[in-house]
Amino acid sequence: MIAIDDKFCPESSHLIAETFTIPLLSQLSEIPDFLLSWKETDEGHILELNDGGKSPISIDFLAGKKAHRRQFGGGKGQPLVRAMGQLENTLPNVVDATAGMGGDSYVLASQGFEVTLIERSQAVAALLFDALQRARLSEDSEILQTLQHMRLVHSDSAQYLRQTADQVDVVYMDPMYPHKKKKAAVKKEMAMLQKMLGADTDSENLLDAALHKATYRVVVKRPKGAEPVFHPTIQPSTNISSPNTRYDIYSIKALKASGQLSE
């Protein structure tokens, strides 16, 4: 069970509770497994997710790893950005179907892509919401421009893709998988998320929904050396690799031309 501590920042707590259907701690008679609470900093209050351990997680688009990736990640030449491709006269719009902590979406938005972040977890969606709200208070025009390209939706991604009437050029997927334990920050975030969300059991369903909704391509992030996400009839058209990661690319035009993907 997840709850939000409304002792501090009650107005913001109530907004998040209502938006993401998260119970307020003050209204519970039992201790939740995961708690959203507010940390006071010089820049204001930051929403954190805690499972009772000593290392809560939060999202910050203004500093830390995400800011570093935006500034020094390699711009349009980085594999993630190249994997999204480019339409004849514009950049494709992207649905990040597994938004998670928002890092990849933020990089893509900083390069001019219109990105819809889909996150089904109540707690993670709440962290993203808080991070976006705080980032919009920035006086940095580049950050504010990046945020204009980001839209957060709290939903099951496969259901969203099958129901939305919006055109979707690219669907991007980053299925959860065990990370190598090299960096403490990655280890901490992934350990808590895997504990809260459980094993990823519906990547096949999401890939199928993505293939039938995207008009340009589907991109799936995989660990280097890992098998593609299973699909009974369809394999990636190509891929782009980096030292530790591979981006499997499913070209919709190529799949339809070969008869692997029905209209």
HURAVEN-V733858 format. One line per field, one symbol per residue. psi: psi as a letter, one per 40 degrees, with the letter a starting at -180 (. if undefined). burial: 1 if it has 24 or more other ideal C-beta (glycine too) atoms within 12 Angstrom, else 0. A space follows every 10 residues. Layout:
BEGIN
psi=???
burial=???
END
This chain:
BEGIN
psi=iiihhedifd ddddddddde fhihdeeiei hidhhhihhh ideahhhihi feaegiiihh eeiadddddd deeeaeeidd ddddahidei iiihhgegdb eedddddddd eeihhhhhhd hddddddddd dddddeeieh dddddddeeh hhhhihdddd dedieihhdh hhhgihihih gdhddddddd dddddddaih efdddddddd dediedihhh hiiheiiihh hdehiidaih iideihhhhh hddddddeed hi.
burial=0111110010 0110011001 0111100000 0101111110 0000111111 1000011111 1100111011 0010000111 1111100000 1111111111 1111111111 1111111111 1111111111 1111100000 0010011011 1111101101 1001000111 1111111000 0000000111 0110011001 0110111111 1111111111 1110000110 1001111011 0000111111 1100100000 100
END
